[in-house]
């Protein structure tokens, strides 16, 4: 299997797991999970980073520190608003 298929499958599995577990997790992040996001504070390298490691870090550190807006207990606020250019950029980057 090619490397790009591995990373896409890993992302899909992580996204599916997140959606499967969202009803059982906290709506808001814990103090402990927010404290772990300092792991993202690192120097950028000229050579970049391993894609699989970056995806894992975003999921394992970022996901617990996020707000579960798709959770059945989320009774939050209206989120968003957009400009046509931001929607267009989203479409372009998602499709590329």
C-alpha positions in Angstrom: 0.0 0.0 0.0 1.4 3.4 -0.8 2.2 5.9 1.9 -0.6 8.3 0.9 -3.2 5.6 1.3 -1.8 4.7 4.7 -2.2 8.3 6.0 -5.6 8.7 4.5 -6.8 5.4 6.0 -5.3 6.4 9.4 -7.1 9.7 9.2 -10.4 8.0 8.3 -10.1 5.5 11.2 -9.3 8.3 13.6 -12.2 10.4 12.4 -14.6 7.5 12.6 -13.4 6.6 16.1 -13.9 10.2 17.2 -17.5 10.2 15.9 -18.2 6.8 17.5 -16.9 8.0 20.9 -18.2 11.6 20.9 -21.4 10.8 22.8 -19.4 9.3 25.7 -16.8 12.1 26.0 -17.0 15.4 27.8 -18.4 18.3 25.7 -15.7 20.6 27.0 -12.1 19.8 27.3 -10.6 19.0 30.7 -8.0 21.2 32.3 -5.5 18.4 31.9 -6.2 18.0 28.1 -5.8 21.8 27.6 -2.5 21.7 29.4 -1.2 19.1 26.9 -1.6 21.4 23.9 1.7 23.0 24.8 3.3 20.0 23.0 2.4 21.8 19.8 4.8 24.6 20.7 7.8 23.4 18.8 10.2 24.9 16.3 9.4 24.3 12.6 12.1 22.5 10.7 13.3 23.0 7.2 12.6 19.4 6.4 9.1 19.1 7.8 7.8 16.4 10.0 6.6 12.8 9.5 3.0 13.0 8.3 1.8 10.0 10.4 3.3 11.4 13.5 1.7 14.8 12.9 -1.7 13.2 12.4 -1.3 11.1 15.5 -0.3 14.2 17.5 -3.2 16.2 16.3 -5.6 13.4 17.2 -4.1 12.3 20.5 -3.4 15.7 21.9 -5.7 18.0 19.9 -8.9 15.9 19.9 -9.2 15.6 23.7 -8.6 19.4 24.0 -11.4 20.2 21.6 -15.1 21.0 22.2 -17.3 18.2 21.2 -19.7 20.2 19.0 -21.1 17.1 17.4 -21.9 15.5 20.8 -25.6 15.0 21.7 -25.0 17.0 24.9 -23.6 20.1 23.1 -26.1 22.9 23.6 -23.8 25.6 22.6 -24.0 28.7 20.5 -24.2 29.5 16.8 -20.8 28.8 15.4 -19.3 30.4 12.4 -20.2 32.7 9.8 -18.1 32.8 6.7 -17.0 34.9 3.8 -17.3 33.6 0.2 -13.5 33.5 0.0 -13.2 31.4 3.1 -15.7 28.9 1.8 -13.9 28.8 -1.6 -10.5 28.2 0.1 -12.0 25.4 2.2 -13.4 23.8 -1.0 -10.1 24.1 -2.8 -8.0 22.7 0.0 -10.4 19.8 0.7 -10.4 18.8 -2.9 -6.7 19.0 -3.5 
